[in-house]
Each structure stands twice: as structure tokens, then as C-alpha cells.
Amino acid sequence: MKKVSIISFFVVITSLIFVLFINDQMLPNSEFTNETQPSPKAENNQTEKTEPPPIKEPKEVTTYASLMAVGDILIHARVYNVAAIGSQQYDFKPMLENVKPFLEKGDITIANQETMIGGSALGVSTYPRFNSPYEVGNALKDAGVDLVTIANNHTLDRGEKAIMNALDHWDSIGMAYTGSYRSEEDRSDLRLLEKNGIEFSFLSYTYGTNGIPVPESKPYLVNLIDADQIKTEVEKAKKLSDVVVLSLHFGNEYERLPNEQQKFLANEAASAGADIIIGHHPHVLQPPEWITWPDGKKTFVIYSLGNFLSGQRGNYKDIGGIVKIGVQKVVKGEQETITVQDPAFLPTWVDRSYLIHPMYQLKDKQNHYNEIKQHMSQWMPEIEFIESP
Ligand SMILES: [Zn+2]
């Protein structure tokens, strides 16, 4: 033991002497360097004192959130009759049960509620003048939907009363809505939803209202598409939020590719600052594409999300889907960069009992599923197809 202690002591002392020696060797050398090659800083001590401290690189903070969206929810009599559970009572939750695990995965999920939920007391009705039960809204809320877009060609079907009932119900269940409003004041209140430090704003417009005139004194009852107005409101929303999500109810029914007007409007909105553009109305899926800005920034546009839940059948009308888009926000000092990325899609199919199914799960629909995948990736080969919740 004693021997070990002595050795340890010797090792420590040797190391200490070595360190001191090295320091001794270094110091005169440094001094020598300074003396023979004085740096400009050393020469002028005053300058050194007044010079500002080196600027610290601001910390970079990155956050991420995903947005999910579904297309048209059109409650035909065929659909509400199946959902009926008693006199003026309905349950639409089973219809959404298979897609609920997917919808819940979005940080923010939005749906296009095409038919107004004016409630059964007003009398439910089907095409051409729809009025849907409140329970449709309850089922969407239960499935994880956070906001509904309600500027559609069926918004005015049953008049102001149905709209006000619907807005009351959305408010009562804590569901945000955009595109149709109670008043000018309600309309000017931009809808915002925040997730992971990323502020999303939501705007919604329709091409028309099936010939039913919008009351001149109440333009807030439904937002109509007007390129200049959309641009102004997108620009305003961009100043108040990180990400502008624009819903456009437009295009030709049953056409599987967007028309020139859709492309024009999407480009105008993108140039005004829209980050994500969600289209609907054609009742069939139209593919997504990127609109690239001159500075390289990209806007995601999907021209039509098809029918998510409706009584329409065949010729692609029973196919819809859930689109998922990621948003990355990078903040460095005063600078903020928003990037829309990671597009993904889940094709869905409505069966004859009006249950919505993820298409990948349907063994007898694989050919159809593959065709839809090809259709939806034709302008965006990198789009991912969701095959698990
Ligand atoms: Zn429509």
C-alpha cells in the first residue's frame, strides 16, 4: 500500500512539473509572437476597448405541425335515412368510425360541410335544397375535426334560418367555422388555429349558390369567389398568421382534372400568400400540385378532394380522401421561414351502407386503389400514400 502511494505521489508531481513546464514554454513564445508581430488590435488599445462585442448568432428554433383535410360532406336522404335512430334523431358516428383513427392523427383537421346543418326541427331535406341534422356536426367533432369550411353552392339552400341554426350548433359544440357568418363583424374575425407555435388561418369561398341570390344587405351569409377580394383577404391573413389555408369550392362537376379557371385562381391566391389551397365541388378527386413562387417558396394545392361522405355512387363519386400536409416553421432572430412539405394522401371509399373506408384496406378494390394512387401522384410523384393510422 505504502509503495503504491509513493508511486501515485511521484506520478502526480511529475505531471504537475510537466504542465508547469509546458505553460512556461508557451507563455514566452506567445509574448515573443506579440512582440515581433504585433497585431493591429494590440497596437491600438483604444480601438479594442470601443469595439462592440462579437455578434452572437441567434438561436434557430424549428417547429412542425400537420394539417389534414377532407372534401365534400353531402347528406342526401339515402345517407340520413341510414343514420336515423329514432324520431328526428340520427347517429352519423358509425359512418366515420373507420377513418376516425386517421383523422385524429392530424394536428389540425378540417372538413368541407357542404350541406348546412340547420337541424331536424327545421325539417331535414335532400337534393336540391339540403338541410342536415345537427348530429352530422357532432360526428365530425367526435372524429377529430377542428374546423368546417361552409362556403358552398348549397349554403343558401334553406335560407338564413338554416344558416343561423347551423352556426349556433357549431358554436355550441366548439367547432370553428369559416365561409358563412352571422354578421359583418363575425366575418371580419379571421379564424385562427394554433398548433406547436404555428398559427394557421382559414378562408373559404364558393363559385356560386345554385342560382339562389345572396341577399344584398347580407353578403356575409356566404363568401363568393372574387379573385381580387380573395387576394386582399389572403394578404391580410398572411400578416396575422404563419400559414394561410384557403378552401375553394370550384371547378366542373365530375371532371377529374382542374380547368383553367381553377388553375388561374390557385395561382392568384398563391401569389397573394396562400400556403395551402384545398379545392372541392367536382365530386371526384382532382390531383395535387405545387405552385412554385419566384423566390422558390412552394404552395400546395389539391384541386378537388372528392366526396368524403355523400349519397352519390359510381364513376369515382364514391371516392374521396384525407390529405395531410406538414408545415415547418424555422425562427432565427427576426427571420421566420414557413415550409409546406411532406404531402400525403389516404384515398377513401363510401360503401352502400355509407360507411367510409380507407381504400388500401379493401381487398376487392385494389385495382381501383392503384388507379387512384396513379391519378393523385401524376403531378406530385413524391406524395406518400397513407397505409396505417
Ligand atoms: Zn358543391
Residues whose N, C-alpha, C, O or C-beta is under 5 A from the ligand:
A	BS01	ZN	N153 H281
